[in-house]
Amino acid sequence: MLGVLKFSGSHASAGNLQEGFKLTTITVPPEYERTYSEKSKGSVPPALWGHLKARGLSQIPQQEVARLVRICKPPMEEITAEFTRDELIALPTEPLRVIPHLKVAVRSEIGLVRENNEDKFEFYEPDEAQLLAVRGSVYLVCDGMGGHNAGQIASELATRHFLYTYYHTGGTAYESAQRAVFYAHETIANMGRKVPSRRDMGTTLTALIVRQDEGMLVHVGDSRLYRYREGELRQLSRDHTLVAQWVEQGILTPEQARTSPYKNVIRQALGITSDEEPLQPDIETFPLQEGDLYLLCSDGLTDMVPDEEIARILASEPLTRAVWKLLDRALAEGGYDNVTVMLVYVRQLEPVP
């Protein structure tokens, strides 16, 4: 379990604090700013230790603070999410009933036209039984947008802040996932407001959370999550695009939407604020089955390769080869955008006795 200390003018994080400690946010005067490492051998300046004790952190051993707390000024343009004391609470207690055994394959390419890769993928699989029970494993894909490399920065911020917030704040998995989306959103929006070259940057975010025998979709934008089960490919995410809205309203057919010049106009993205349409992430849960195959991808795949071809490749190829074939097919069709493909295969759902 991780703890967070907020400092005046700087930030610090402590990793791997003993399980069960409450997480909190405190303010420490600037005169205590310095760096601690394992070389400190358990020593903490008395003035700083007294300051921590006075704010309710006396239950954390000094050697843990000395070993794990690093106090440093953030980069000039870095924006760090701040949490209230109520949010930084211990994780709920839940028994581990089912251990999902998964296999993952992933590949990301710049494509044949773009000058840099604004896609970003990440995943985190906890080793601790308690964290696995209450939070599970997270797999996500982000597709950034914005000039001057801003899209690449936005997708990087989104993956980092989503994962950090999801695993470091209390409440249910649903509540923490929702909180993680909004913290990532605000972080990107704040940086865009403060740094002119990053104004209007944003990113999609599509995450699959596998927790015990349940899956959870967390989604903003037009990246996608599919499930391939028993020979059928089904899109679980809903595109937050203008043409998808027109299809829902009966203005366009799905075939017309696929070739529409407005197909990449998105209505929802992290970091993009709108009074007319505030951010509303899609968060849904669903049961897992052994043999399920989940595909997370950016639109660099789905704009180039139709669903029927995706299903054919998933049905005929082993996991890693399927990832490479899907991406190679997108490149063969033009590779006009960055392409990211991640496959998550549910090998076994093992009951815990």
Buried (B, 14 or more C-beta within 10 A) or exposed (E): BBBBBBBEEBBBBBEEBEEEBBBBBBEBEEEBBEEBEEEBEEEBBEEBBEBBEEBEBEEBBBBBBBBBBBBEEEEEEEBBBBBEEEBBBEBBEBEBEBBBEBEBBBBBBBBBEBEEBBBBBBBBBBEEEBBBBBBBBBBBBBBBBBEEBBBBBBBBBBBBBBBBBBBBBBBEBBBBBBBBBBBBBBBBBBBBEEBEEBBBBBBBBBBBBBBBBBBBBBBBBBBBBBBBBEEEBEBBBBBBBBBBBBBEEEEBEEEEBBEBEEBBEBBBBBBBBEEEEEBEBBBBEEEBEEEBBBBBBBBBBBBBBEBEBBBBBBEEBEBBEBBBBBBBBBBEBEBBBBBBBBBBBBEEBEEEE
